[in-house]
Amino acid sequence: MVVIGGGPVGENAAGRTAAAGLSTVVVEHELLGGECSYWACIPSKALLRPVEAVSATRDVDGAVGAQLDPTAVFARRDSFTHDWDDSSQADWIAGAGIELLRGHARLAGERVVEVAGADGTIRVTAGVAVVVATGSVAAEPPVAGLADTPHWGSRDATSASEVPAHLAILGGGVVGVEMAQVYLGLGSDVTVVNDDRLLARAEPFAGELLADSLRAQGATVVTGQKAQQADSVGERVGLTLSDGTRVEADRLLVATGRKPATDSLGLETVGLEPGQTLAVDDQGLVDGVAGSWLYAVGDVNGRAPLTHQGKHQARIVASVIVARANGDLPAGPPAWGAYSLAADHTAVPQVVFTEPQVAWVGRTSAEAEAAGLRTRVVELDIAVAGSSLFRDGYTGRAAFVVDEDRRVLVGVTFVGPGVAELLHSATVAVVGEVPVDRLWHAVPSFPTISEVWLRFLEAYGL
Amino acid sequence: MVVIGGGPVGENAAGRTAAAGLSTVVVEHELLGGECSYWACIPSKALLRPVEAVSATRDVDGAVGAQLDPTAVFARRDSFTHDWDDSSQADWIAGAGIELLRGHARLAGERVVEVAGADGTIRVTAGVAVVVATGSVAAEPPVAGLADTPHWGSRDATSASEVPAHLAILGGGVVGVEMAQVYLGLGSDVTVVNDDRLLARAEPFAGELLADSLRAQGATVVTGQKAQQADSVGERVGLTLSDGTRVEADRLLVATGRKPATDSLGLETVGLEPGQTLAVDDQGLVDGVAGSWLYAVGDVNGRAPLTHQGKHQARIVASVIVARANGDLPAGPPAWGAYSLAADHTAVPQVVFTEPQVAWVGRTSAEAEAAGLRTRVVELDIAVAGSSLFRDGYTGRAAFVVDEDRRVLVGVTFVGPGVAELLHSATVAVVGEVPVDRLWHAVPSFPTISEVWLRFLEAYGL
């Protein structure tokens, strides 16, 4: 069993197959722990949490004097990334009985992986399976002049130890808005430019509330505008937008999306096209490759580019691989069974740790409609005792999408401070297909923000 | 339809019957909004939240300088209690089409309520139902000398605007520990004395972790000791404990429990005993009273003395009353149907807003064992990326009680900072009877504290 990619997704797959007794190899060419641990989820949240903690005190009368110390904030981030040293992860790999090969892996035909490391290239033939967990890399947008204009990518933004006087951010997805929140909190002037509303995949009110909040915090948010041209002006950088307006800043962060990391993976040796997304079936097997040996999990399969969902895929796929190796993989496994990636289709959760937090799971109202479901959407402000107590002047909003034919929730969105941990209640309801009539008996504790559930059920008519 | 008691529970019952077209009267002798709004949940949480917000910054590197301003904290509380003015609640009652009678209500035989108000006594005969929602009052413990020793009850502690130099608290239940947390935060020396562990109804580790935390914050916590004697020593108060030790303080708070408010309710006119708990069936009908007209909801029925659970009872009972009045109450309603208080037995949630927060729903491991269930309990530290990021040095613990015969959760406990909103995920799982094998597909978002769910499922063997 060979896992290509030692990020959290690859680690989860390898950990479970090794624990089940399969001889397991992980290949990694950068840091074990991957993008998430060193340049994405972990450093971004390490930076965001002090910003949130201070912001919370400003919205709670009686709590006074809180400030951010940027040097200490950056030091906190460095602590969580272990100063970009992966030795503790390597220790975990070794302790789990997994063999680590450091180097670049590429496929070289069926079941064969070549690893080019510091000591030369070795060939490994997988008896059971190869799992591709190489993740994704930042995709640069086709903006004239951008290649010649100094700019940050997401890695630079999450690993920086400076607070630019003025930071321009091209991109209003998760990376763009979270970094806007960080640098706003740390004192930068921030301009966000996006060609759509912010967080365009979420319910429309999410991006609107977030834009309102970022503006109230002092940011300039430009939506519905493309960048046409990038250039340098001395030490500064400039963007010319589609309507002709001009943004100049001390730093430019480009965060316009990601693409699967499959460029140099030897896909051509197994009949696939380099650079493509590795589409998989609900057992994680890569489409178009015979023999049931090549799996893809995490960002690289394009299903749900989120660490937690990739880890989930890794757990399921590891179970599939072990069961198949043991000859006891059931035929036609049920949708929500132990060997199915069913959750990818209808129950992916996500939290954006901005102010306000944006959290959603399952289908948005637009996605549910596109899927042909007969739905009823209840949208309402989060305005309960628990929210008022949590932050003075609390502003938040929620949407609940009910499949009327089954009277179960198929999607829920929460926008507001302190909703990150609330999301899992919705994930359980969606995955558990708990009827709304039963949810009426799931009493939210008073006074928590969770009472928004009660307001939803009342508005729904219970 | 007459509702005796205009707290949140009575208001919920009245609001729903009035909305359904029943002529509805509410009788209240104190403030509309009740204990919760003026002397319990709301003021306590208004006081606790600034303490929590400041404490959070101290556990997040990079957030510096936060302090509490006690005067502003008390002013925040005053704002949430509307300076103990209930005119906004009276406006709500009027707007909902409910008739308000201010005065003391007592039963005077079947369906008859006498209300003694400022302008004399009037008799109201309920055509449909009488709902008792009088709540509970503090129960003073039988401690020698206590009656002659000046002391605070819970109302004094939640409405005070002074920070005692040294506050002694008799009682380690919810009121005792929450007020310990408030006054510790505001700078008092605090001593808590309890005859059992703290929060004795919760899983044992909850009280132990809370005691550890209160001690680390500077409190003295004495468990397993009764108070034998109370006395005054000049301006100070003293307690002599069962082991002979002596506690002296500037203020004494007695918070040792509550009793149903049924002393002067005229229960004797309907064949019941004054002062007793009004036990009810699963439709809310008071045991031992014929004719299906007398209901009891909230603390007074002794089922689950929590605002949210009382409000839930009120909603269900209002549905029962309306259906019965319309002649369409189904016979033998199912346990989780619209006319059943089933949740009271197996799915009551509770959150204690201390540091750490303590939140649990359903059965503790001891309660599940006592109920004869074949259970497996998974207890584990809350130690995931999300908790580490939330607070530096995060300490927390969780317990998951699985009914092995049905492979569903029957109880969950979370102890740790920031778990209040996490509880509802467990409530949905317990009420929804979502099998643990299905929960495997309910992916917690990374990096949230909710990933403790994943650790549970892994430890359980998935």
Boltz contact constraints between the chains, C-beta under 6 A:
constraints:
  - contact:
      token1: [A, 41]
      token2: [B, 446]
      max_distance: 6.0
  - contact:
      token1: [A, 41]
      token2: [B, 447]
      max_distance: 6.0
  - contact:
      token1: [A, 45]
      token2: [B, 389]
      max_distance: 6.0
  - contact:
      token1: [A, 45]
      token2: [B, 447]
      max_distance: 6.0
  - contact:
      token1: [A, 49]
      token2: [B, 60]
      max_distance: 6.0
  - contact:
      token1: [A, 49]
      token2: [B, 389]
      max_distance: 6.0
  - contact:
      token1: [A, 50]
      token2: [B, 60]
      max_distance: 6.0
  - contact:
      token1: [A, 50]
      token2: [B, 62]
      max_distance: 6.0
  - contact:
      token1: [A, 50]
      token2: [B, 63]
      max_distance: 6.0
  - contact:
      token1: [A, 53]
      token2: [B, 56]
      max_distance: 6.0
  - contact:
      token1: [A, 53]
      token2: [B, 57]
      max_distance: 6.0
  - contact:
      token1: [A, 53]
      token2: [B, 60]
      max_distance: 6.0
  - contact:
      token1: [A, 53]
      token2: [B, 63]
      max_distance: 6.0
  - contact:
      token1: [A, 54]
      token2: [B, 63]
      max_distance: 6.0
  - contact:
      token1: [A, 56]
      token2: [B, 53]
      max_distance: 6.0
  - contact:
      token1: [A, 57]
      token2: [B, 53]
      max_distance: 6.0
  - contact:
      token1: [A, 57]
      token2: [B, 66]
      max_distance: 6.0
  - contact:
      token1: [A, 60]
      token2: [B, 49]
      max_distance: 6.0
  - contact:
      token1: [A, 60]
      token2: [B, 50]
      max_distance: 6.0
  - contact:
      token1: [A, 60]
      token2: [B, 53]
      max_distance: 6.0
  - contact:
      token1: [A, 61]
      token2: [B, 72]
      max_distance: 6.0
  - contact:
      token1: [A, 61]
      token2: [B, 76]
      max_distance: 6.0
  - contact:
      token1: [A, 62]
      token2: [B, 50]
      max_distance: 6.0
  - contact:
      token1: [A, 62]
      token2: [B, 68]
      max_distance: 6.0
  - contact:
      token1: [A, 62]
      token2: [B, 69]
      max_distance: 6.0
  - contact:
      token1: [A, 62]
      token2: [B, 72]
      max_distance: 6.0
  - contact:
      token1: [A, 62]
      token2: [B, 73]
      max_distance: 6.0
  - contact:
      token1: [A, 62]
      token2: [B, 76]
      max_distance: 6.0
  - contact:
      token1: [A, 63]
      token2: [B, 50]
      max_distance: 6.0
  - contact:
      token1: [A, 63]
      token2: [B, 53]
      max_distance: 6.0
  - contact:
      token1: [A, 63]
      token2: [B, 54]
      max_distance: 6.0
  - contact:
      token1: [A, 63]
      token2: [B, 66]
      max_distance: 6.0
  - contact:
      token1: [A, 64]
      token2: [B, 67]
      max_distance: 6.0
  - contact:
      token1: [A, 64]
      token2: [B, 69]
      max_distance: 6.0
  - contact:
      token1: [A, 65]
      token2: [B, 65]
      max_distance: 6.0
  - contact:
      token1: [A, 65]
      token2: [B, 66]
      max_distance: 6.0
  - contact:
      token1: [A, 65]
      token2: [B, 67]
      max_distance: 6.0
  - contact:
      token1: [A, 66]
      token2: [B, 57]
      max_distance: 6.0
  - contact:
      token1: [A, 66]
      token2: [B, 63]
      max_distance: 6.0
  - contact:
      token1: [A, 66]
      token2: [B, 65]
      max_distance: 6.0
  - contact:
      token1: [A, 66]
      token2: [B, 66]
      max_distance: 6.0
  - contact:
      token1: [A, 67]
      token2: [B, 64]
      max_distance: 6.0
  - contact:
      token1: [A, 67]
      token2: [B, 65]
      max_distance: 6.0
  - contact:
      token1: [A, 68]
      token2: [B, 62]
      max_distance: 6.0
  - contact:
      token1: [A, 69]
      token2: [B, 62]
      max_distance: 6.0
  - contact:
      token1: [A, 69]
      token2: [B, 64]
      max_distance: 6.0
  - contact:
      token1: [A, 72]
      token2: [B, 61]
      max_distance: 6.0
  - contact:
      token1: [A, 72]
      token2: [B, 62]
      max_distance: 6.0
  - contact:
      token1: [A, 73]
      token2: [B, 62]
      max_distance: 6.0
  - contact:
      token1: [A, 76]
      token2: [B, 61]
      max_distance: 6.0
  - contact:
      token1: [A, 76]
      token2: [B, 62]
      max_distance: 6.0
  - contact:
      token1: [A, 307]
      token2: [B, 446]
      max_distance: 6.0
  - contact:
      token1: [A, 308]
      token2: [B, 443]
      max_distance: 6.0
  - contact:
      token1: [A, 308]
      token2: [B, 445]
      max_distance: 6.0
  - contact:
      token1: [A, 308]
      token2: [B, 446]
      max_distance: 6.0
  - contact:
      token1: [A, 309]
      token2: [B, 443]
      max_distance: 6.0
  - contact:
      token1: [A, 312]
      token2: [B, 443]
      max_distance: 6.0
  - contact:
      token1: [A, 336]
      token2: [B, 438]
      max_distance: 6.0
  - contact:
      token1: [A, 336]
      token2: [B, 441]
      max_distance: 6.0
  - contact:
      token1: [A, 343]
      token2: [B, 441]
      max_distance: 6.0
  - contact:
      token1: [A, 349]
      token2: [B, 443]
      max_distance: 6.0
  - contact:
      token1: [A, 349]
      token2: [B, 445]
      max_distance: 6.0
  - contact:
      token1: [A, 351]
      token2: [B, 445]
      max_distance: 6.0
  - contact:
      token1: [A, 389]
      token2: [B, 45]
      max_distance: 6.0
  - contact:
      token1: [A, 389]
      token2: [B, 49]
      max_distance: 6.0
  - contact:
      token1: [A, 420]
      token2: [B, 448]
      max_distance: 6.0
  - contact:
      token1: [A, 421]
      token2: [B, 421]
      max_distance: 6.0
  - contact:
      token1: [A, 421]
      token2: [B, 422]
      max_distance: 6.0
  - contact:
      token1: [A, 421]
      token2: [B, 448]
      max_distance: 6.0
  - contact:
      token1: [A, 421]
      token2: [B, 449]
      max_distance: 6.0
  - contact:
      token1: [A, 421]
      token2: [B, 450]
      max_distance: 6.0
  - contact:
      token1: [A, 422]
      token2: [B, 421]
      max_distance: 6.0
  - contact:
      token1: [A, 423]
      token2: [B, 445]
      max_distance: 6.0
  - contact:
      token1: [A, 424]
      token2: [B, 425]
      max_distance: 6.0
  - contact:
      token1: [A, 424]
      token2: [B, 444]
      max_distance: 6.0
  - contact:
      token1: [A, 424]
      token2: [B, 450]
      max_distance: 6.0
  - contact:
      token1: [A, 425]
      token2: [B, 424]
      max_distance: 6.0
  - contact:
      token1: [A, 425]
      token2: [B, 425]
      max_distance: 6.0
  - contact:
      token1: [A, 425]
      token2: [B, 428]
      max_distance: 6.0
  - contact:
      token1: [A, 427]
      token2: [B, 442]
      max_distance: 6.0
  - contact:
      token1: [A, 428]
      token2: [B, 425]
      max_distance: 6.0
  - contact:
      token1: [A, 428]
      token2: [B, 428]
      max_distance: 6.0
  - contact:
      token1: [A, 428]
      token2: [B, 429]
      max_distance: 6.0
  - contact:
      token1: [A, 428]
      token2: [B, 442]
      max_distance: 6.0
  - contact:
      token1: [A, 429]
      token2: [B, 428]
      max_distance: 6.0
  - contact:
      token1: [A, 431]
      token2: [B, 441]
      max_distance: 6.0
  - contact:
      token1: [A, 431]
      token2: [B, 442]
      max_distance: 6.0
  - contact:
      token1: [A, 432]
      token2: [B, 432]
      max_distance: 6.0
  - contact:
      token1: [A, 432]
      token2: [B, 434]
      max_distance: 6.0
  - contact:
      token1: [A, 432]
      token2: [B, 438]
      max_distance: 6.0
  - contact:
      token1: [A, 434]
      token2: [B, 432]
      max_distance: 6.0
  - contact:
      token1: [A, 438]
      token2: [B, 336]
      max_distance: 6.0
  - contact:
      token1: [A, 438]
      token2: [B, 432]
      max_distance: 6.0
  - contact:
      token1: [A, 441]
      token2: [B, 336]
      max_distance: 6.0
  - contact:
      token1: [A, 441]
      token2: [B, 343]
      max_distance: 6.0
  - contact:
      token1: [A, 441]
      token2: [B, 431]
      max_distance: 6.0
  - contact:
      token1: [A, 442]
      token2: [B, 427]
      max_distance: 6.0
  - contact:
      token1: [A, 442]
      token2: [B, 428]
      max_distance: 6.0
  - contact:
      token1: [A, 442]
      token2: [B, 431]
      max_distance: 6.0
  - contact:
      token1: [A, 443]
      token2: [B, 308]
      max_distance: 6.0
  - contact:
      token1: [A, 443]
      token2: [B, 309]
      max_distance: 6.0
  - contact:
      token1: [A, 443]
      token2: [B, 312]
      max_distance: 6.0
  - contact:
      token1: [A, 443]
      token2: [B, 349]
      max_distance: 6.0
  - contact:
      token1: [A, 444]
      token2: [B, 424]
      max_distance: 6.0
  - contact:
      token1: [A, 445]
      token2: [B, 308]
      max_distance: 6.0
  - contact:
      token1: [A, 445]
      token2: [B, 349]
      max_distance: 6.0
  - contact:
      token1: [A, 445]
      token2: [B, 351]
      max_distance: 6.0
  - contact:
      token1: [A, 445]
      token2: [B, 423]
      max_distance: 6.0
  - contact:
      token1: [A, 446]
      token2: [B, 41]
      max_distance: 6.0
  - contact:
      token1: [A, 446]
      token2: [B, 307]
      max_distance: 6.0
  - contact:
      token1: [A, 446]
      token2: [B, 308]
      max_distance: 6.0
  - contact:
      token1: [A, 447]
      token2: [B, 41]
      max_distance: 6.0
  - contact:
      token1: [A, 447]
      token2: [B, 45]
      max_distance: 6.0
  - contact:
      token1: [A, 448]
      token2: [B, 420]
      max_distance: 6.0
  - contact:
      token1: [A, 448]
      token2: [B, 421]
      max_distance: 6.0
  - contact:
      token1: [A, 449]
      token2: [B, 421]
      max_distance: 6.0
  - contact:
      token1: [A, 450]
      token2: [B, 421]
      max_distance: 6.0
  - contact:
      token1: [A, 450]
      token2: [B, 424]
      max_distance: 6.0
